[in-house]
Amino acid sequence: MGVKRSLQTGGSLLNLLTSILTVLSTATNYWIRQPGGHSGLWQDCTHGICSNIPCQNTLAVTAACMVLAATFSIISLGLGIRIRCQEGESLRSKNTIVLLFLSGLLLLIALTGYTAKNAWKHEVFFSWSYFFGWLALPFSFLAGFCFLLADMIVQSTEAISGFPVCL
C-alpha cells in the first residue's frame, strides 16, 4: 500500500471516529452535570425527570452547529470511503477536505460558545458528551490534513506524468 492509500485510509478512520464522537456528543444529554441532574443540548434532567430546554439563542446556535458538523462529517465519511475504494481512478478529494475542515470549524464554534455560556456558572461541571465534542475536533482536522496530503500526491503525480523519463 502506497503513501497515498495509507493517508486515505488514515483519513477515513479518523473521519469515522470524528463522526461517531460528534453524533454521540450531539445526541446525548450529558454536556453538564449539576447537583441533582444533568443537561445537554436538548433536555434538562433533574432528579430523574427530563424536560425539553426552552429555546435560548446560544444553545440554539450550539445545537445547529453540532448538527451541521455531524452531517458534514458523515457526508465526508461517505466521500472518503468512495475515494479510498476506487482503485482504477485517481479521484480528487477536494469536497471531502472542505467538509472535514468545515465540520471542525463548526465544532469549534459550537463548543466555544457553549463553554463561554456555562463556564462561569457555579456548581456546574462539564461532562462526557461535552468532552466527546472536543475530542472530535482534532480528529476532524487531522482527517482533513490526511486527505489534503493524499490529494497533493495525486495532483503531483498527474502533473509529472506527461514528462518523459530518461535514465
N, C-alpha and C positions, 0 to 999 in steps of 0.2 A: 504494500500500500504506500503510495507516494505521499509527499508532504501535503499536497492539495487535498487528497482524500482524508488524511488524518485531521487536518484543520476543519474540514466539513463535518466529519464525524464528531469531533470535539465540540464544534459549534452546535450541532444538533442535540448532543447530550446535555450541554449547558442550557440550551433553549428548552429542552424537556423539563429540566429541573426548575428553570425560571417559570414555566407555565404552571407546573404543579404548585410551587410555592405561592405564586400570585393568585391562583384560583382559591387555594386554601385560605390565604390571608383575607381575600375579599369576602368569601362566603361565611366565615366563622365569626362568632361574637365574642372573641377574647382579645380585643385590642387593648382594653384597660381593665384593671382589677381595682375595685374599691371595697371597703368593708361592707360585707353583706351581698356582694354581687359582682357582676362584670358587664361590659358593654362592648359593642362593635360598631360597625358602620350602619347596621340596620335595626338592631334591637338593643334594649337595655334590660338586663336581667337583675332583679333584686329579690333576694331570699327565695330563689327558685321560680319566680314568676317573671316571665318575659313579656315586654310590650314594645311596640314599634316606637322608634325615636321620632319625635316631630321634626319637621324639616328645618334645618339650620344651614346657613349659607356655606360655612367652611366644611361641614360634614357632607353636604351635597356635592361640593367640588371634589372632596377627597374620594367619595364613593364613585363619582363619574370618572375620575382619573384612574382609579383602580380597575373599574370595569373595562375601560378602554385599553389599559395596559394589559390586562388578561386577554382581551380579544386580540390585540395586535400580536401578543406573544404566541397565542395558539395558531393564528394565521401564518406567522413567520415559521412556526414549527412545521406546518404542512409544506410550506415552500422550501424550507431547508431539507426536509426529507426527500422531497421530489428532486431537488438539485443533487443530493447525495446519491440517490438511486439511479440516476440517468448515467449509464456507463458510456454510451456511444457519443452523446452530445456533451459539449462543454458549455453548460448553462451559466449565465452570469447571475449573480445573487444580489443585485442592487436593491430589489424590493425587500428581500429578507433583511439586509443590512439596515435599511431605513426603518423598517418596522421594529427591529430589535432596539435600535437607538431611541426611537420614539417611545417605545414601551418603557425603556429605562428612564427617559425624561419624565414621562407621566408618573411613574413610580416615585421619582424624586420629588415632584411637585406635590403629589398626594401625601406622602409621608412627612415631608417638611411642614406642610400646612397643618396636618393633624398633630404633629409634635408641638408646633407653636401654639396651637389651641389648648392642648392638655398638659403641657409640661409644667405649668405654674400652679396647677391645682394641688391642694394638699390631700394627703392620704389616697392618692391615685398612683397606680403603678402600671407601666406598660406590660403587656402580656405577650404570649407566644404568637398570636395572629399578627400583631404589630411587628414583631421581630422577623416573622416569615417574609413580610413585605420588604424589610430592609435587607434580608438575606437574598431575596430575588434580584435586588438592584445590581450588585456587581456581576452576577451571573448573566444578566441581560446584556450588559456592556461587553463582558468577555466573549459571549457568543457572537455578538456583532463584530468584534475585532477578529475572531476566528474566521468568520465568513468574509470579512474585508480582506484579510491576508490571502485567503484562498482565491478570492476574486482577482487580487493583484497578480497572483501566479498565473491564472487563466489569461488575464489581459496581456501579461508579458510574453507568455507562450505564443499567443496569437500574433503578437507584434513581431516576433523574431522568426516566425515560421516561414516567411517568404524569403529570408536571406539564404543565399547558398553557403553551404559549409565546405570549406576547403581545408583539408588536413594534410 
